[in-house]
């Protein structure tokens, strides 16, 4: 399973979010594809007020303040 993590440089909330996602990754196997929104105008416009954003199969799993329980439940839902 592959999960997209939308972020940008100098974003403390994104650093916290990535750390939380990595904690979930210890219990649920998946790959993290880190995407810098500043490298794509469309993605930047779409997510600039929402980051960090976790997306799987084109569906937003969670954004903003990420928490373990929500991420775990959504990513462990086989």
C-alpha positions as CSV (number, residue, x, y, z in Angstrom):
1,X,0.0,0.0,0.0
2,X,1.2,3.5,-0.8
3,X,0.2,6.6,1.0
4,X,0.8,10.2,-0.3
5,X,1.9,12.8,2.3
6,X,1.5,16.3,1.1
7,X,3.8,18.8,2.8
8,X,6.1,21.8,2.2
9,X,9.3,23.1,3.7
10,X,9.3,25.1,7.0
11,X,6.0,23.6,8.1
12,X,6.2,22.5,11.8
13,X,2.8,20.9,11.6
14,X,4.0,18.8,8.7
15,X,7.0,17.6,10.6
16,X,4.7,16.5,13.5
17,X,2.3,14.9,11.0
18,X,5.1,12.9,9.3
19,X,6.3,11.7,12.7
20,X,2.8,10.6,13.5
21,X,2.4,8.8,10.1
22,X,5.7,7.0,10.7
23,X,4.4,5.8,14.1
24,X,1.4,4.3,12.4
25,X,3.7,2.8,9.8
26,X,5.3,0.7,12.6
27,X,2.0,-1.1,13.0
28,X,0.5,-1.0,9.5
29,X,2.8,-1.7,6.5
30,X,2.7,1.0,3.8
31,X,5.0,3.2,1.8
32,X,5.1,7.0,2.3
33,X,5.4,9.1,-0.8
34,X,6.3,12.6,0.3
35,X,5.1,15.3,-2.0
36,X,6.2,18.9,-1.7
37,X,3.2,21.0,-2.7
38,X,5.4,23.9,-3.7
39,X,6.7,21.9,-6.7
40,X,3.3,21.7,-8.4
41,X,1.0,24.7,-8.9
42,X,-2.2,22.6,-9.0
43,X,-1.3,20.6,-5.9
44,X,-0.2,23.8,-4.1
45,X,-3.6,25.5,-4.9
46,X,-5.5,22.4,-3.8
47,X,-3.8,21.7,-0.5
48,X,-2.0,24.9,0.6
49,X,-4.5,25.6,3.5
50,X,-4.8,22.0,4.5
51,X,-1.3,20.6,4.8
52,X,-0.2,18.2,6.0
53,X,-2.5,15.9,4.0
54,X,-2.5,12.1,4.0
55,X,-4.1,10.6,0.9
56,X,-4.6,6.9,-0.1
57,X,-6.0,5.9,-3.5
58,X,-7.0,9.4,-4.3
59,X,-9.0,9.8,-1.0
60,X,-8.0,12.2,1.8
61,X,-7.5,10.1,4.9
62,X,-6.8,13.1,7.2
63,X,-5.3,16.6,7.1
64,X,-4.1,19.3,9.4
65,X,-3.6,18.0,12.9
66,X,-3.0,14.3,12.3
67,X,-3.7,11.7,15.0
68,X,-2.7,8.1,15.5
69,X,-6.1,6.6,16.0
70,X,-7.7,8.1,12.8
71,X,-4.7,7.3,10.7
72,X,-4.4,3.7,12.0
73,X,-8.1,3.0,11.6
74,X,-8.3,4.4,8.0
75,X,-5.0,2.8,6.9
76,X,-5.6,-0.6,8.6
77,X,-9.1,-0.9,6.9
78,X,-8.4,-3.8,4.5
